């Protein structure tokens, strides 16, 4: 490697077959969770009676508390490829923040930030990702909010700050597809 190695063009990722549309895409798919972990743990009756789930919001009304979740994006940089790896993950919010965000979502307002906690178990980490503290940054125009993870000693933070390789991204995509949590 010469002195110009840092200016080398990043590789284009390999192609992936989309499980949703069946077509081949030459960009990395977003890895999405269809629901929060806590919704997934409910039995069928509870899902019908105490929970509401849409593509962007989830509310679970337990007898003594109500849990509120929104769908967000988490971006992990890929160091040796053009795109980044995006996760569609659910984050829990307080009642006040949830209600405020719903209003902002409908009005396409951007620029607000809320405190939340990750509500999915991302399979790429040995240590649990449930409950990790995040800032939810509202984008507006119907774009899901982007989260930034608070600094703690967790591999997710390292990946978020330092990035991963394209080979690691491809492995993660395969693991998610195999776990049937894949959603483009």
Buried (B, 14 or more C-beta within 10 A) or exposed (E): EEEEEEEEEEEEBEEBEEEEEEEEEEEBBBBBBBBBBBBBEBEEEBBEEBBEBEEBBBBBEEEEEEBBBBBBBBBBBBEBBEBBBBBBBBBBBEEEBBEBBBEBBEEEBEEBEBBBBBBBBBBBEEEEBBEBBBBBBBBBEEEBBBBEBEEEEBEBBEBBEEBBEBEBBBEBBEBBBEEEBBBB
